[in-house]
Amino acid sequence: MRKLTTHGILEFSERIERESFDFYTAAERAIADRSLKELCRDLATQEQGHVNQIRARLDRAKLDRAILEKQLPVDGAIMKRIVATPPIAPGATPRAILTIAHQREMNTRQFYATLLTLTELDHDIVKLFEELMRQEELHAESVKKRLALLH
């Protein structure tokens, strides 16, 4: 198992949130329904907010090399598998897109839950991951509600 540093975990988290932003941007383009487009646009905006939160934490952490360089027992390959979701297929239905979105949100929530099991994380990073996990749960609930409305 290759250990990651706190810096590596934050960068990986940032990448996941950017991928979610890209997913919702693509979903907005792929869906014709105005209210679903709005949902995707809102979620993309929130994912960009997550990127900004992580980037701000990374920038603050640069002042403390000991935090950033701390080796943590995290296998990067496992982390990638936790958040893996399929891309949007050409011609995908809104139901298919929202199903992927829901899975993506649940996987990202699980990613943060897994990271929170690391006792060596800095307190501020724990708080950040707890907040991001909570936000991913809210995203998943929003998507699930919209899925239930589709026929």
N, CA and C of each residue as an Amber inpcrd file, in Angstrom:
protein
   453
   0.8460000  -1.1820000   0.0000000   0.0000000   0.0000000   0.0000000
   0.8890000   1.2410000   0.0000000   0.6240000   2.1240000  -0.9370000
   1.3420000   3.3830000  -1.0080000   0.6150000   4.3910000  -0.1270000
   1.3230000   4.9570000   0.8210000   0.7020000   5.9360000   1.7130000
   0.6070000   7.2820000   1.0100000  -0.4630000   7.9770000   1.3040000
  -0.6410000   9.3250000   0.7940000  -0.3530000  10.3230000   1.9090000
  -0.0060000  11.5210000   1.5160000   0.1660000  12.6010000   2.4840000
  -1.1590000  13.3380000   2.6220000  -1.2540000  14.1520000   3.6440000
  -2.4370000  15.0030000   3.7980000  -2.6060000  15.8680000   2.5530000
  -1.5040000  16.3830000   2.0380000  -1.5420000  17.1920000   0.8200000
  -2.1400000  16.3840000  -0.3300000  -1.6980000  15.1470000  -0.4810000
  -2.2060000  14.2910000  -1.5450000  -3.6910000  14.0060000  -1.4020000
  -4.1410000  13.8020000  -0.1670000  -5.5600000  13.5450000   0.0810000
  -6.3930000  14.7790000  -0.2610000  -5.9240000  15.9450000   0.1260000
  -6.6590000  17.1730000  -0.2030000  -6.6940000  17.3970000  -1.7120000
  -5.5880000  17.1520000  -2.3830000  -5.5730000  17.3170000  -3.8420000
  -6.4970000  16.3070000  -4.5140000  -6.5100000  15.0720000  -4.0180000
  -7.3990000  14.0520000  -4.5600000  -8.8530000  14.4650000  -4.3400000
  -9.1620000  14.9820000  -3.1630000 -10.5130000  15.4620000  -2.8580000
 -10.9110000  16.5860000  -3.8030000  -9.9890000  17.4850000  -4.0420000
 -10.2600000  18.5920000  -4.9560000 -10.5640000  18.0580000  -6.3630000
  -9.7990000  17.0670000  -6.7960000 -10.0090000  16.4870000  -8.1260000
 -11.3910000  15.8370000  -8.2260000 -11.7960000  15.1360000  -7.1760000
 -13.1160000  14.4940000  -7.1810000 -14.2170000  15.5450000  -7.3110000
 -14.0710000  16.6240000  -6.5820000 -15.0850000  17.6840000  -6.6400000
 -15.0920000  18.3620000  -8.0090000 -13.9300000  18.5280000  -8.6240000
 -13.8730000  19.0800000  -9.9830000 -14.5650000  18.1360000 -10.9700000
 -14.3370000  16.8380000 -10.8000000 -14.9970000  15.8510000 -11.6610000
 -16.5150000  15.9140000 -11.4870000 -16.9740000  16.1310000 -10.2640000
 -18.4140000  16.2700000 -10.0280000 -18.9410000  17.5300000 -10.7090000
 -18.1910000  18.6130000 -10.6240000 -18.5690000  19.8430000 -11.3230000
 -18.6830000  19.5630000 -12.8220000 -17.6850000  18.8970000 -13.3890000
 -17.7070000  18.5740000 -14.8230000 -18.8920000  17.6750000 -15.1670000
 -19.1770000  16.7060000 -14.2930000 -20.3070000  15.8050000 -14.5170000
 -21.6090000  16.5990000 -14.6010000 -21.8530000  17.4770000 -13.6420000
 -23.1070000  18.2270000 -13.6300000 -23.1910000  19.2430000 -14.7620000
 -22.0690000  19.7660000 -15.1730000 -22.0490000  20.6600000 -16.3290000
 -22.4370000  19.8900000 -17.5870000 -21.8760000  18.6810000 -17.7410000
 -22.2350000  17.8300000 -18.8860000 -23.6960000  17.3870000 -18.7960000
 -24.1490000  17.0540000 -17.5910000 -25.5390000  16.6270000 -17.4030000
 -26.5010000  17.7450000 -17.7800000 -26.1620000  18.9640000 -17.4100000
 -27.0240000  20.0990000 -17.7580000 -27.1680000  20.2250000 -19.2720000
 -26.0710000  20.0190000 -19.9910000 -26.1220000  20.0910000 -21.4590000
 -26.9180000  18.9370000 -22.0590000 -26.8900000  17.7760000 -21.3980000
 -27.5170000  16.5630000 -21.9480000 -29.0170000  16.4650000 -21.6650000
 -29.5130000  17.2560000 -20.7360000 -30.9110000  17.1670000 -20.3210000
 -31.6910000  18.3400000 -20.9050000 -32.8690000  18.0330000 -21.4390000
 -33.6940000  19.0800000 -22.0390000 -34.6240000  19.7430000 -21.0240000
 -35.0940000  19.0040000 -20.0440000 -36.0510000  19.5050000 -19.0580000
 -35.4570000  20.6750000 -18.2720000 -36.1850000  21.8000000 -18.2680000
 -35.6700000  23.0190000 -17.6160000 -35.4200000  22.8490000 -16.1260000
 -36.3130000  22.1970000 -15.4260000 -36.1370000  22.0610000 -13.9760000
 -34.9720000  21.1300000 -13.6510000 -34.7630000  20.1020000 -14.4810000
 -33.6140000  19.2180000 -14.2660000 -32.3110000  19.9220000 -14.6330000
 -32.3650000  20.7590000 -15.6670000 -31.1870000  21.5670000 -16.0150000
 -30.8010000  22.4680000 -14.8320000 -31.8270000  23.0640000 -14.2260000
 -31.5870000  23.9500000 -13.0780000 -30.9730000  23.1770000 -11.9040000
 -31.4770000  21.9650000 -11.6530000 -30.9070000  21.1200000 -10.6000000
 -29.4280000  20.8560000 -10.8800000 -29.1240000  20.4920000 -12.1140000
 -27.7270000  20.2090000 -12.4780000 -26.8580000  21.4580000 -12.3440000
 -27.3950000  22.5950000 -12.7590000 -26.6480000  23.8550000 -12.6460000
 -26.3810000  24.1860000 -11.1760000 -27.3950000  24.0070000 -10.3330000
 -27.2380000  24.2600000  -8.8960000 -26.1950000  23.3240000  -8.2810000
 -26.2680000  22.0540000  -8.6440000 -25.3000000  21.1000000  -8.1000000
 -23.8830000  21.4000000  -8.6010000 -23.7650000  21.8140000  -9.8520000
 -22.4430000  22.1910000 -10.3760000 -21.8820000  23.3670000  -9.5840000
 -22.7250000  24.3360000  -9.2920000 -22.2890000  25.5000000  -8.5040000
 -21.8360000  25.0660000  -7.1170000 -22.5910000  24.1580000  -6.5020000
 -22.2120000  23.6790000  -5.1730000 -20.9060000  22.8860000  -5.2130000
 -20.7230000  22.0910000  -6.2670000 -19.4710000  21.3320000  -6.3980000
 -18.2880000  22.2920000  -6.5680000 -18.4910000  23.3720000  -7.3020000
 -17.4240000  24.3670000  -7.4230000 -17.1280000  24.9840000  -6.0630000
 -18.1510000  25.1750000  -5.2610000 -17.9410000  25.6540000  -3.8950000
 -17.1020000  24.6850000  -3.0780000 -17.3100000  23.3810000  -3.2770000
 -16.5040000  22.3730000  -2.5800000 -15.0440000  22.4850000  -3.0150000
 -14.8320000  22.6650000  -4.3110000 -13.4640000  22.8420000  -4.8200000
 -12.8280000  24.0400000  -4.1280000 -13.5660000  25.1200000  -4.0520000
 -13.0340000  26.3400000  -3.4270000 -12.7050000  26.1260000  -1.9530000
 -13.5700000  25.3760000  -1.2320000 -13.3050000  25.0920000   0.1810000
 -12.0130000  24.2860000   0.3420000 -11.8630000  23.2770000  -0.4850000
 -10.6600000  22.4290000  -0.3940000  -9.4280000  23.2280000  -0.7780000
  -9.5330000  24.0210000  -1.8320000  -8.3900000  24.8320000  -2.2800000
  -7.9900000  25.8070000  -1.1790000  -8.9540000  26.4280000  -0.5220000
  -8.6450000  27.3640000   0.5650000  -7.9340000  26.6380000   1.7020000
  -8.3760000  25.4220000   2.0160000  -7.7230000  24.6480000   3.0930000
  -6.3080000  24.2650000   2.6960000  -6.1310000  23.9030000   1.4290000
  -4.7810000  23.5890000   0.9360000  -3.8790000  24.8100000   1.0390000
  -4.4010000  25.9500000   0.6570000  -3.5980000  27.1770000   0.7110000
  -3.2010000  27.5150000   2.1450000  -4.1420000  27.3380000   3.0930000
  -3.8070000  27.5920000   4.5000000  -2.7940000  26.5760000   5.0160000
  -2.9400000  25.3300000   4.5940000  -2.0560000  24.2670000   5.0730000
  -0.6310000  24.4410000   4.5670000  -0.4610000  25.1450000   3.4650000
   0.8920000  25.3520000   2.9360000   1.7770000  26.0770000   3.9380000
   1.1470000  26.7500000   4.8730000   1.9040000  27.4440000   5.9050000
   2.4690000  26.4760000   6.9370000   1.9250000  25.2650000   6.9690000
   2.3650000  24.2590000   7.9480000   2.7590000  22.9800000   7.2210000
   4.0240000  22.8780000   6.8630000   4.5300000  21.7290000   6.1080000
   4.3280000  20.4170000   6.8590000   4.3710000  20.4470000   8.1850000
   4.2130000  19.2200000   8.9700000   2.8400000  18.5930000   8.7240000
   1.8080000  19.4300000   8.5820000   0.4680000  18.9170000   8.3020000
   0.4230000  18.3230000   6.9010000   0.9230000  19.0510000   5.9320000
   0.8340000  18.6060000   4.5350000   1.6400000  17.3520000   4.2470000
   2.7600000  17.1940000   4.9090000   3.6560000  16.0850000   4.5910000
   3.4160000  14.8490000   5.4530000   2.4660000  14.9260000   6.3750000
   2.1670000  13.7800000   7.2320000   1.7220000  12.6050000   6.3630000
   2.3840000  11.4660000   6.5440000   2.0330000  10.2470000   5.8150000
   0.8300000   9.5870000   6.4850000  -0.1570000   9.2410000   5.6900000
  -1.3780000   8.6110000   6.2080000  -1.5650000   7.2540000   5.5420000
  -2.1190000   6.2990000   6.2620000  -2.2880000   4.9460000   5.7170000
  -3.4790000   4.8510000   4.7650000  -3.3650000   5.5080000   3.6320000
  -4.4410000   5.5310000   2.6560000  -3.9160000   4.9940000   1.3330000
  -4.6180000   4.0470000   0.7740000  -4.2610000   3.4840000  -0.5180000
  -4.9910000   4.2770000  -1.6000000  -4.2380000   5.0050000  -2.4150000
  -4.8300000   5.8320000  -3.4610000  -5.6800000   5.0450000  -4.4420000
  -5.2940000   3.8030000  -4.7360000  -6.0720000   2.9770000  -5.6730000
  -7.4520000   2.6640000  -5.1150000  -7.5200000   2.3940000  -3.8260000
  -8.8160000   2.1240000  -3.1940000  -9.6820000   3.3790000  -3.2350000
  -9.0810000   4.5240000  -2.9890000  -9.8360000   5.7750000  -3.0180000
 -10.4590000   5.9890000  -4.3950000  -9.7120000   5.7030000  -5.4520000
 -10.2520000   5.8720000  -6.8060000 -11.4310000   4.9410000  -7.0420000
 -11.3590000   3.7310000  -6.5350000 -12.4650000   2.7810000  -6.7240000
 -13.7080000   3.2170000  -5.9560000 -13.5330000   3.8410000  -4.8110000
 -14.6810000   4.2840000  -4.0120000 -15.5260000   5.2850000  -4.7930000
 -14.8930000   6.1900000  -5.5080000 -15.6320000   7.2700000  -6.1720000
 -15.8980000   7.0270000  -7.6490000 -15.5120000   5.8820000  -8.1820000
 -15.6860000   5.6180000  -9.6060000 -17.1660000   5.5590000  -9.9780000
 -17.5350000   6.3140000 -11.0210000 -18.8820000   6.2530000 -11.5910000
 -18.7420000   6.3400000 -13.1040000 -19.7100000   5.7690000 -13.8310000
 -19.6100000   5.8080000 -15.2900000 -19.8710000   7.2110000 -15.8250000
 -19.3640000   7.4890000 -17.0290000 -19.6600000   8.7800000 -17.6590000
 -21.0930000   8.7820000 -18.2080000 -21.5380000   9.9280000 -18.6330000
 -22.8640000  10.0490000 -19.2380000 -22.7630000   9.5320000 -20.6740000
 -23.5610000   8.5260000 -20.9760000 -23.5580000   7.9460000 -22.3230000
 -24.3040000   8.8740000 -23.2800000 -23.8710000   8.9100000 -24.5300000
 -24.6200000   9.7110000 -25.5200000 -26.0770000   9.2540000 -25.5720000
 -26.9880000  10.2030000 -25.5610000 -28.4060000   9.8860000 -25.6190000
 -28.9940000   9.3540000 -24.3210000 -28.2650000   9.4820000 -23.2190000
 -28.7570000   8.9830000 -21.9340000 -30.0440000   9.6980000 -21.5440000
 -30.9320000   8.9560000 -20.9250000 -32.1930000   9.5340000 -20.4490000
 -31.9390000  10.3310000 -19.1680000 -32.8430000  11.2390000 -18.8360000
 -32.6990000  11.9450000 -17.5580000 -32.6130000  10.9750000 -16.3730000
 -33.3930000   9.8790000 -16.4140000 -33.3460000   8.8900000 -15.3370000
 -31.9520000   8.2810000 -15.2260000 -31.3570000   7.9340000 -16.3540000
 -30.0100000   7.3430000 -16.3400000 -28.9900000   8.3410000 -15.8000000
 -29.1120000   9.5790000 -16.2110000 -28.1750000  10.6140000 -15.7590000
 -28.3180000  10.8400000 -14.2570000 -29.5520000  10.9500000 -13.7850000
 -29.7620000  11.1760000 -12.3520000 -29.3750000   9.9550000 -11.5190000
 -29.5100000   8.7730000 -12.0820000 -29.0760000   7.5670000 -11.3740000
 -27.5610000   7.5960000 -11.1820000 -26.8320000   7.9840000 -12.2190000
 -25.3790000   8.1290000 -12.1060000 -25.0420000   9.2220000 -11.0970000
 -25.7820000  10.3350000 -11.1670000 -25.5420000  11.4490000 -10.2370000
 -25.7350000  10.9870000  -8.7910000 -26.7950000  10.2410000  -8.5400000
 -27.0530000   9.7620000  -7.1820000 -25.9210000   8.8540000  -6.7180000
 -25.4990000   7.9410000  -7.5860000 -24.4010000   7.0430000  -7.2270000
 -23.1200000   7.8310000  -6.9640000 -22.8780000   8.8330000  -7.7890000
 -21.6840000   9.6710000  -7.6180000 -21.7090000  10.3610000  -6.2570000
 -22.8610000  10.8940000  -5.8780000 -22.9760000  11.5750000  -4.5920000
 -22.7900000  10.5910000  -3.4290000 -23.3650000   9.4200000  -3.5410000
 -23.2150000   8.4160000  -2.4860000 -21.7580000   7.9450000  -2.3970000
 -21.1150000   7.7720000  -3.5380000 -19.7140000   7.3540000  -3.5390000
 -18.8160000   8.4300000  -2.9330000 -19.0870000   9.6820000  -3.2650000
 -18.2710000  10.7710000  -2.7260000 -18.4940000  10.8970000  -1.2200000
 -19.7270000  10.7240000  -0.7880000 -20.0120000  10.7220000   0.6490000
 -19.2280000   9.6120000   1.3360000 -19.1950000   8.4300000   0.7360000
 -18.4520000   7.3070000   1.3040000 -16.9470000   7.5940000   1.3360000
 -16.4610000   8.2770000   0.3280000 -15.0600000   8.6730000   0.2780000
 -14.7070000   9.5180000   1.5050000 -15.5330000  10.5320000   1.7770000
 -15.2610000  11.3840000   2.9400000 -15.4250000  10.6190000   4.2500000
 -16.4120000   9.7280000   4.3120000 -16.5900000   8.9070000   5.5170000
 -15.3570000   8.0460000   5.7570000 -14.8020000   7.5030000   4.6860000
 -13.5930000   6.6870000   4.8060000 -12.4240000   7.5250000   5.2950000
 -12.2750000   8.7110000   4.7430000 -11.1810000   9.5900000   5.1810000
 -11.3240000   9.9690000   6.6490000 -12.5520000  10.1010000   7.1110000
 -12.7750000  10.4830000   8.5090000 -12.3750000   9.3950000   9.4920000
 -12.1250000   8.1920000   9.0140000 -11.6590000   7.1270000   9.9010000
 -10.1710000   7.2640000  10.2170000  -9.4930000   8.1810000   9.5250000
  -8.0670000   8.3990000   9.7690000  -7.8970000   9.2990000  10.9790000
  -7.3330000   8.7710000  12.0180000  -7.2000000   9.5390000  13.2570000
  -6.0840000  10.5630000  13.1760000  -5.2220000  10.4500000  12.1790000
  -4.0740000  11.3500000  12.1020000  -4.3820000  12.6560000  11.3720000
  -5.6120000  12.8430000  10.9220000  -5.9570000  14.0620000  10.2040000
  -5.9950000  15.2560000  11.1550000  -5.5580000  16.3860000  10.6490000
  -5.6330000  17.6510000  11.3650000  -7.1030000  17.9810000  11.6500000
  -7.3740000  18.5750000  12.8070000  -8.7410000  18.8840000  13.2350000
  -9.5010000  19.7050000  12.1900000  -8.8670000  20.7040000  11.5930000
  -9.5300000  21.5370000  10.5860000  -9.9040000  20.7280000   9.3470000
  -9.0870000  19.7620000   8.9980000  -9.3810000  18.9250000   7.8340000
 -10.5250000  17.9770000   8.1610000 -10.5610000  17.4740000   9.3790000
 -11.6860000  16.6350000   9.8080000 -12.9830000  17.4360000   9.6850000
 -12.9850000  18.6690000  10.1690000 -14.1780000  19.5140000  10.0820000
 -14.5800000  19.7430000   8.6260000 -13.6000000  19.9820000   7.7560000
 -13.8730000  20.1790000   6.3290000 -14.5170000  18.9300000   5.7390000
 -13.9400000  17.7510000   6.0030000 -14.4700000  16.5100000   5.4420000
 -15.8520000  16.1840000   6.0160000 -16.0930000  16.4960000   7.2780000
 -17.4250000  16.2930000   7.8550000 -18.4510000  17.1620000   7.1350000
 -18.0960000  18.4050000   6.8780000 -19.0040000  19.3110000   6.1790000
 -19.2320000  18.8550000   4.7430000 -18.1800000  18.4560000   4.0560000
 -18.3370000  17.9820000   2.6790000 -19.1810000  16.7080000   2.6330000
 -18.9830000  15.8170000   3.5850000 -19.7720000  14.5940000   3.6420000
 -21.2540000  14.9360000   3.8230000 -21.5500000  15.8730000   4.7060000
 -22.9290000  16.3030000   4.9410000 -23.5350000  16.9050000   3.6650000
 -22.7490000  17.7040000   2.9560000 -23.2390000  18.3160000   1.7210000
 -23.4890000  17.2670000   0.6400000 -22.6290000  16.2580000   0.5690000
 -22.8350000  15.1800000  -0.4110000 -24.1160000  14.4230000  -0.0880000
 -24.4120000  14.2270000   1.1910000 -25.6730000  13.5790000   1.5920000
 -26.8700000  14.4030000   1.1320000 -26.7880000  15.7100000   1.2910000
 -27.8740000  16.5850000   0.8450000 -28.0350000  16.5280000  -0.6700000
 -26.9240000  16.4940000  -1.3900000 -26.9850000  16.3760000  -2.8510000
 -27.6790000  15.0710000  -3.2350000 -27.2710000  13.9760000  -2.5880000
 -27.8530000  12.6670000  -2.8950000 -29.3620000  12.6780000  -2.6350000
 -29.7900000  13.3090000  -1.5480000 -31.2230000  13.3940000  -1.2410000
 -31.9610000  14.1880000  -2.3130000 -31.3840000  15.3030000  -2.7580000
 -32.0120000  16.1220000  -3.7980000 -32.1790000  15.3320000  -5.0900000
 -31.1340000  14.6320000  -5.4780000 -31.1770000  13.8500000  -6.7140000
 -32.1800000  12.7120000  -6.5750000 -32.1930000  12.0500000  -5.4270000
 -33.1200000  10.9320000  -5.2020000 -34.5620000  11.4110000  -5.2870000
 -34.8560000  12.5730000  -4.7190000 -36.2190000  13.1250000  -4.7860000
 -36.6320000  13.3810000  -6.2360000 -35.7000000  13.9210000  -7.0160000
 -35.9970000  14.1890000  -8.4300000 -36.1690000  12.9020000  -9.2080000
 -35.3910000  11.8970000  -8.8690000 -35.5390000  10.5800000  -9.5170000
 -36.9300000  10.0150000  -9.2520000 -37.4080000  10.1730000  -8.0410000
 -38.7200000   9.6350000  -7.6770000 -39.8430000  10.3000000  -8.4580000
 -39.6270000  11.5230000  -8.9160000 -40.6490000  12.2500000  -9.6740000
 -40.6770000  11.8630000 -11.1470000 -39.6130000  11.2290000 -11.6320000
 -39.5600000  10.8250000 -13.0420000 -40.3960000   9.5730000 -13.2490000
 -41.0500000   9.5170000 -14.3780000 -41.8990000   8.3400000 -14.6720000
 -41.1650000   7.3880000 -15.5410000
